[in-house]
Amino acid sequence: MMNIEKKIDPKLNAEVRKIFTLYLEENKQRKTPERFSILEEIYNQIGHFDAEDLYLKMKRKSYNVSRATVYNTLELLVNSDLITKHQFGENHAQYEKAYGSRQHDHLICINCGKVIEFCEPRLQQIKESMSEIFDMEIKRHALTLYGTCKLGCK
């Protein structure tokens, strides 16, 4: 389910590269060209994707990456907070870039798997209230609603 490609903002590219480099150094991981190619490919597209689609897309573009490298790099990117991993009730995970993305939640059709992103301002008020009530700094949240497409699945 790879989505539309876009050209990455050079400033954003430099920021995510710097964050990933620092993460790899701090965790004594190798800084390989393949890992940075995967990072760039992810930040060059919009929306959700799964590991297999990313791997196939990179192979079509003649990148020299293995499936294992893609899967391992995705885990590193999740751990460095550069991408978010979602389990939308399927047997496989979907991912999306996290850095520089606006906060949003998801509505999932349980029949066709369609993912709709939405932003509800009242959730921010709830987060602020809960933070105050429980004296906790909220770093992130996730809300996923499941339903069925009213007009049938497309």
Buried (B, 14 or more C-beta within 10 A) or exposed (E): EBEEEEEBEEEEBEBBBEBBBEBBEEEEBEEEEBBBBBBEBBBEBBEBBBBBBBBBBBBEEEBEBEEEBBBBBBEBBBEBEBBBBBEBEEEEBBBBBBBEEEEEBBBBBEEEEBBEEEEEEEBEEEBEEEEEEEEEEEEEEEEEEEEEEEEEEE
